[in-house]
Amino acid sequence: DSGVTQTPKHLITATGQRVTLRCSPRSGDLSVYWYQQSLDQGLQFLIQYYNGEERAKGNILERFSAQQFPDLHSELNLSSLELGDSALYFCASSPQEREGTGELFFGEGSRLTVL
Amino acid sequence: DQQVKQNSPSLSVQEGRISILNCDYTNSMFDYFLWYKKYPAEGPTFLISISSIKDKNEDGRFTVFLNKSAKHLSLHIVPSQPGDSAVYFCAAHDTGSARQLTFGSGTQLTVLP
């Protein structure tokens, strides 16, 4: 158990719909990262938040948005869903003393299936 | 443009032998290199890392080697155990402008009893 909690674990929806994925980082971690893993691909960085502020942005589509709340949990919103958005979405957090080293603790992921 | 490449999608090794997983990168700005292990239905787990100023880092059965001139790193597992069977992701970190981890596509390691 990494200490990072993601909900829901599985989600099936239709094209054009909107979903929200939720993540709670490990206790004491201020950073939250979102990654997308499509079939047989590596993890693609989407976005990072640190203590409520956006810190880094990767290849995140305009249809996707995220935020980090004062209690440090984060939500990733995916809208106008397309078949190609079907993927595993991982959230990760990092301890402050390891910031900048790439050492992350990952949640178990949310598997999104768009039909 | 794949900045981190793992060219072998799979590797099978006999229990007790050495497993060598390889990774190549293109971005000279990467300053940390990491290996993550992933079991089915779980998130990736950090395994071992190496700073770009070193060429070797060892942790128990796991050793990572970095060859900066060749832009190549490898993970050695000795001796391999059946519990090591998992997908191994190579990742690289750029503390400067990118502040993000770039992952390879992974190598499925199977350790045969």
Interface residues (C-beta under 8 A of the other chain):
Chain A: S2 V4 Y33 Y35 D40 Q41 G42 L43 Q44 F45 Q48 R55 A56 G58 F90 A92 G100 T101 G102 E103 L104 F105 F106 G107 E108 G109
Chain B: V4 Q6 P9 Y32 L34 Y36 A41 E42 G43 P44 T45 F46 S49 F89 A91 A92 H93 T95 A98 R99 Q100 L101 T102 F103 G104 S105 G106
